[in-house]
Amino acid sequence: FVAPGKSTSCRRELPHDGAMAMNGLKRKIGEDIRQLELVVATRENTAKVGYFVDDTVVNPGLGIPFYKTVLEGANYEHATWKDQACVRTSQIHWRDDRNVTWLERHMEMTQGFIILGKNPGLFVLGEATHDREELDERSRKLPDPKTTKAYIIPAGFGLILKKGTWHDFPVSCGPPVSAFILNTEEVVAALASMPKASPMDHGDCFKLRLSEHWDFTLRFPDPRPFVQKHGLVPGPVCQPLMGAEGYGLGMKREEVTAGWGGGTKVFVVPIVNVEVFTPGCGGPSIQPHLQSLPELANKGWRDYGNRRGLQRLSQMFKELQVPATAVINSEAAKLDFVAKALKESGWELGAHGINNSSGAAKMSRSEEEEYFKTTLDDLEKSLGVRPKTWLTPGFSVTERTPEIAAAAGIESFLDFVDDDMPYHLKHEGGNKTLCLPYCMETNDFSLVLTKMHDPRQYAQAIEDHVRQLAKEDGEKVVCLGMHTFVAGTPARVLALSEALGRLKAVPGVRFASAAQVQQAICK
C-alpha cells in the first residue's frame, strides 16, 4: 500500500501562518499524497508503539490465594494513568475522509484502547520520536512518516500505547466500531476545553495539525476491502469503491441538455474491439475445454479476428456507408497488417489499453497515469493519430480511471454501461469527459458467447433493441460492442450487414462514431 517511488523521509516544518508558505510559494494542499501501509495489528508488529492486548496473560504468576483455577497476570510494567484514570467507551462511525489530519502524543500516561463488539478498528500509529538521539530538537517534536502505519485491531483485542507514541483517534473500517478507552482525567479535560479543533500543547496532550508541518498529506487506504479479505468483519461490508456517485473518486454525473440530437432519436455507434492477448495467458474461447499448452485452437480463433475479421468488418461498414469507432490495444496496432487495415478503414481510432490480458485494476495512481500515456503514445506512433475515445480492457478499472482518462485528454469514455442516454462526467478538479454507455445487451460477447445466439439471432437482437429505442422519448445512444473474432466471422457479417441496412431506413435512427456523437453534444 506504499505509493511507488515516494519517499517518506520529509520532515520539513512550515511556517504556522495561514498561507502555509514554502520556499516563498503557496503550497497546494494534497498535491503529494503518501499512502500509509495497512497491516493487521499483532503483538510483534506493534511492539514499538504499544503493549498488545489479547487473550495472552502478560506477566503471569501473580499469587492471589483466593482464586485456585485462575492464572493471574501482574500489572503491565510501564503502564500508567498518572493521578486519575478516566475510563470510558465510544462508538466510531464510518468517515469518507481518509486523510490523516491530526496526530498527538502523551508523555505522562499510556492511553489504552480495547475494541469491543464484533467489528475491527483502524489506528494510525507512529513510533515515538522524543527520545531518538539521531534527530534534532525540532524533529523530535514531529512524527516520523517512515515509522507511521495504519493498524487494523480486530474485535476483542486492544493496545496500550507507549508514552510518546503518535496516534489519532480510532477509525471505523466500515461498520460502527465500539472502543473501551483508558486515559487520564487531565487529557480528557484538556481536549474537552478546546473551543474548536486546533493544535494544542497542554494537559499532557501535544496535538499537531500535520498540514502545518509537512508539504505532503498522509492517507490510509480504504480499509473495507482489507478487512473483508482478511475475515475481520462478521458479514459483507458496503464498499462504494467508485466514489460517492459510482463514477469514480471525485467524479460527478451531469446530464446532457436535451435537443442535442437535432431530430435524431437513436445514435447507433459500432465499437469494434481490436485486441491481442499475452501468449499463454488465455482469453475468450470458442472451445473452452481446450486447455493444453501450447494451446492452438482458441488462440488461433482470436488471431483470425485480426487477420480476417477486422478486414471483413471494415469492408462491411464501407459498403453500408456506416461510420464506426475502433478501440484498439496498442500492442495490436504494432502488427503491420492490423495497422494497415485500421488506417484504410476510415473509422475513428480509439484506445483500448495495451493488451487484453491486463488492465488497470490494482494499479497505483502513477502506474495508471503511465498506463494511459503509454497506450496513447504507442497508438499515435503506430496509427498517426492520438485517440480521443477510450474503453478499458475487460472493465479492469480503478476508482481513479475516469479522472485519469479525462486528464489524459479522453473526450469519449465508454467504461460505464448503466444508461441509454449519454452524460458528462466532471471531476472536482475541473477535467471533464463524455460518457457514452457501452451497451451490454447488444454486445457480441453477451449475445454469442453467453446467450449462444446464432448469427441471425444475434443480428435480430441488435435490430430489435434499436427499433424499440426509436419508439421511446429522448435521445439515446447504443454502442454496439463487436470483436473481430466474434462479429467478424463470415456468417455474422452477412447477418449483421442485412440488419444494419434495415436499421438505416428506420426514422430517427442514425449511425455515428463516438467522436461524432461527442461533437454533436459538445458543439
N, C-alpha and C positions, 0 to 999 in steps of 0.2 A: 504493500500500500504506500510505499515511499515513492514520490514522483521521481522518475529517472532524471539524472543529470542535475538534480537540485541539491545544493549544499545547504546544510542546516547549521552552519557554524557562525552565521552573522549575529552579533550581539551589540550592534550599534545603538547607542542611546540618543534619541532625537530630542530636540527642544520640546518643552511641555506647553508651547503656545498653541493657539487654535489652528494656526496654519500648518503645523507639523512639518516645518520646512526641513529639507535635507539637501545639503550642498547647494543651498540657495534656490532650490526648486520645490514647488508644492508637490508632495507625494501623492500618487494615485493609490488610494486605499484599495487593497485587494488585488492589485495587478500581479503580484507574486504570491501564489498560494503554495504552501508547504503542507502536504498530506502527512498526517501522523500515522505511524504504524499501529494497526489494530490487532490486539492479542487477547487470548483468554487468560485471565489472571491465575497464576499458580503461586505456591509458596516460593518456588525458585526464582521466577522472573519478577516478583515484587520485593525481593529481599532488600533491595537498596532504597525502597521508598516506604516500606512499612512492614508490619507483622501480620502475616496472613492468618485469617481465622477460618478454620474448617472443623471437621469432626475429630481432628487430632488433638489429644490432650498435651498441651505445652507445659514443660517443666513438671512432669508427673512426680508423684511421691510425697505430696503434702499429707502429713499424717493427721487425720481427724478421726478420733476413735469411735465416733457415733455411726459412721457410715461404712459398714464392713464390705459392701458389694460395689463400692464406688472408687474409681480411680480419679483422684483429685489432682488438679494442676495448680502450681503456685502462681502468684501474680506475674504478669509479663514484666520482665526485669526493668525495662526502661519506659514502660507506660506510665503516664502521669496526667492528671487533670487539675493540677495546681491546687488552689484553695477550695474550689467548689465546682464539682462536676455538674453539668447540665445534661439531662437525659431526655430525649425527645424522639418523635417519629415524624416522617414527612412522606408525602406521596408526590412523585415526579411524573409529569405527563410529557408526551412527545413534543419536540420543538423542531421546526423545519430548518432553523439556522444551525449549521454545523461548524461555524467559525468559533474559535476559542478567543473570546473577548477579554476575559479576566483570568488571572492566576494569583493565588495568595499563599502565604505560609504563616505558620505559628511557631514561635521559638520557645514557648513556655508550657506547651501541652501537646499531647499526642491524640489528635482527633480520631475517632473511631466510627466506622460505618458497617452495619450488618444489613444485608439485603434480605428482606422479608418476603413472604408470599411465594409466587411461582415464576416471577419474571426477573431477568437479569438487569443490571445497571451498568452504564458506561462511566468510567472515571478517567479524566485526563490528569496524569500524574508526571511530575518531573523530579528528578533527583535533587537533593539539597545542594546548594551552591555556596552557602555561607562559610563552610569550612574547607573549601577547596583552595589549597595553597597556591596552585598554579594560576589562579585568576586574580586580576587586580581588584581593588576595592569596589569599583563601580560594577564590575561583572558579578561580584558576589551578591549584589542586590537584584540580580535579574535571573530568571530561569535560563537553563541551557536547553535550546531546542533539540540538541543532539541526544539528550537523555530524557526527553519527554515522549510519552507514548499514551495511546488510548487503550485502557484495560477494560475488558468485559468481566465483571464479577458475577458469577452465577448466583441464582437464588439460593439462600441458605448459607452463603459464605460471606466473608467480610474482610476488612482491612483496618488495622490501627496504624495511622500514619506516623512515620518518624518525625521528630522535630525538624523543621526546616523543609520538609517535602512540599514542593509546589503542587497546587491542586486547584481544581474548580469543583463546583457542586456536582453531584451525580447527574447523569443524563439518562432519559428513557431510551431503550432500544426498540421502541415501537409501542408496546402496551405499557400502561402505567406501572411504575415500579415504586415499591414502598421500602423505606430505609429506617433502621433504628440508629440513632446518631448519638455519639458521646462527644461532647466538648465542654467548654467551661462557661460559667455564667458571664465572665468578663468578655469573652469573644462574642457571645450571643448579644449581650447588651451593646457592645460596640457596633456590631452590624445593624442592629435594630435602630440605633441612634442616627444613622445616616439619613438625611432628608431626601437624597436621591443617589442613584448609583454613580459613584465616583471613586477615584483612588483613595486609599486610606492607610494610615500608619499609626494606629493607636489601639489600645485594648488588646494587645497581642495579636493584631491582625494587620499584616502588611500585604495590601492588595494592589495589584498593578493593572492598569488598562494597557494591554500589550501594544496597541497601535501607537502609543506614545513612546515606545522604546525600540520597536523593530520596524524595518521597512519591508516587511512581508506579513502574511496572515497565516496563522496555523489553522488547519481544518482537520477534523477527524472524518473518516469515511462513513457513509451511511451504514449504521450497524445492523439494520434489519436483515439484509441478505446473509450477513455473517452469523448472526445468532440463529437464524433459520437453518443454515447449512450445518452448524455445529450442534443442533438439537438442544439449544439452551432455552427455548420457549416451548410451552406445552401445546401450542396449536399454531396454525398459519398466522403470519404477520402481514398485514396490509402493507404493500410495498409499491407506492406510486413512483416507479423508477424513472418515468419520463416527464417529471415535473408536475406542477400543480394541475395543468390542464391536459396532460397526457401527450404533449407535443414536444417535449424536451425541456431541459432546465432553462428557465428564463424566457421560454417561448410563449407567446400569446396568439391565439387564433383571432383573425379579423376577417369578417365576411366580405365577399366581393360585392360591389354595388350592382344591383340588378340593371339589366339593359345592355350589358357589355357584349352580348352576342349578336347584336344588330339584326335580330329576327330569327337567328338560328336557335333551335331548341336543344339539339344534341350535337356536341362536337365529339366525333369518334377519332381517337388518337391511337393508331397502331404503334406499339412499342416492341421492337424486335431486339431480343436479348442475344448478344453475340458473346459467347463465353468459352473459356478454356478452364481446365481443371488440372491441379497438380498431379502428375503421374503417381499412381499408387495410392492416392487418397480417395478414390471412389468418386461418386457423383450420381446424378439421376440415371436410372437403369430401365431398359426395356425388358431385360430378363434378370431380375434381382437375385435369382438363385445362383447365378454365376459369380463366384467369389474367389476363385483361384487367382494367384499372382504368378506371372503377369497375366492380367485379365484383358482379353482382346475384344470380346463381343460388345460389351456396354461402352467401353472406351471408343471403339470404332464407330458405334452408333452416334455418340456425341460428336466425334470428329467429322462424321458425314455431314452434320449440320453446317459446319463451316466450309467444307469443300463443295457441297452441292445445295444444301437447303438455303443458305444465305443467298446464293445467286438466283435460285428459283423464286424466292420471295421478292427479291429485287425486281425480277422480270415481271412478276405478277402485278406489283404495285405500279410499275411503269405502264403496263398495258391498261390497267384500270384508271390511270392518271390520278392516283390517290397518294397524297403525301404521307410520310411516316417518320418516326424517330427511332434510331438505333441507339441502344445503350450498350456500351462496349467495354469489356475487360481490356485494360491497357496491354496486357500480355498477348491477347488475341490480335490486337492491331499491329503487333510486331511481326505477324505472319504475313508475308508479301501478298499471298493470294487473297487473304482477308482484307488487308488494307486496300488492295486494288478494287475489290468488289464494293467496298464501302464508299470509296471515292467516286465510283461510277454510278452509285445508286441514286443520287440526288436527294437522299434522306438528310434530315437533321442528324448530326452525330453527337450523341450524349455519352455520359460516363457511367461505368458500372463497376468501379473498383479495379483492383489489379488483376485478380482472377476469382473464380467462383468457388475455390476451396477455402478461401479465407475472407473474413470481413473485418469490421471494426470492433466487434464485441470484445470486451476486456482490455481494450487499448487505453492508455493514458491520454490526456489531452494532447501532449506534444507528439505522441505517436500517431494519433488520429489526424492531427493537422498535417503531419508529414505524409500520411497515407493519402490524403486528398491531394496534396501538392504533387506527389509522385505520379498519381493516376492522371491528373490533368496535364502535367508537364509531358509525360510519355505519350499520351494521346495526341497532344498538339504536335509533338515531334513526328509521330507516325502518320497522322492524317492531315496536318496542316491547318487545323482549326482547334481552338480551345473550347471544350464543351461548356454549355450553359445549363444543361439538364443532367440530373443525377438520379440514379437508382442504386441503393446499396445492395451488394450481392447477398442473397439469402436473407434479407431483412436483418442482417447481423450488425445491429447498431449499438451505440451507447446513448446515454441521456444527453450527450453534447452534440450528436451528429447533426441535427437540424441547424444548430447555431454555427457549427464549423462550416457546414455547406454554404450557408448564407454569407459568411465571412470570406469564403473562397470564391465568391462570385457566381454561385449557382442561382439561376433565376427561376428554374422549374424543378421542383423537388417531388419525387414520386414515391417516397417511402411509406406514406400513410394510405390506408385502404377503407376509411370509415365514412365515406360520403359519395354522392354522385355529383356534388357541386364543388367547384374549386374554392380555395380560401387562401388568404395570406397567412404566413407565419412570421411574426415580428419578434425579434429578441429585445430584451430590455436595454441592451447596449445600442440599439438602433438598426442593426442589419435586418434585412427583410428578404423573404423568398416567397414564391407562389407554390402552393401545394396542389398538384393535380392528382387526385386519388387514383391509385392503381387498383383496378377492379379485379377482385379475386374470382368473381362469378364467371368472367369471360376469359380468364387466363387458361392457356392450353395445358399447363400442368394440372390445374384443377379439373378441367373437363376431360382430358385424355388420360392422364396418369392416375388421377384419383377416382374420377367417376366412370372411367373406362368407356367414354363415348367413342363411337366410330366416327369416321371423317364427316359424314353427313349430319350426325347428331351434334358434333362439335360446332360445325358452321351454323346449324339451325339455332343452337342455343345462343350464339352471338347475335344472330339476326333478331330473334325474339326479344332479347334483352334490350336492344337499341329501339326496336319498334315500340315497346311498351313505354320507354322513357320519352319518346317523341309524343306520346299522348298526354303526358303529365305537364303540369305547370313548372315554370322555372327553367333556367339554362343549365344544362347538365354536361358533364364530361365523362366519357367512357374510354379508359386506357385499356387497349386490347393487348395484354401481355402475350408475346409469342416468342418461342425459342426456335432457333434454326433447325434443331434436330427433332422437333416435335411438329410445329406448324409447317415447317419447310419440306415435309415429305410429299411425294407426288400426289397421293390421294387427298391429303388435306389441303394442298394448294388448289387443286381442282374444285373441291367443295367450297373453300373459302372464296375463291375468285367469283363464283356464282352468287354466293350470299352477299358479299360486299358490293357486287354490281347491282343487286336488287336494292340494297340499302342506299346507294347513291341516288335512287329515284324517290326515296321517301321524303315527303315535305318536312322541312325543318331539320333535316339531318345533313351535316357537313363533315367531311373528313379533314383532318388538320394534323400538323406536327405539334409537339409540345411547345415549341418556340412560337408557332403561330397563335396558339391559344394564349400564351403569356403576353404576346404583343397586343392581342385584342383586348385583354383585360387591363393591361398597364399602359395603354396608349394615352 
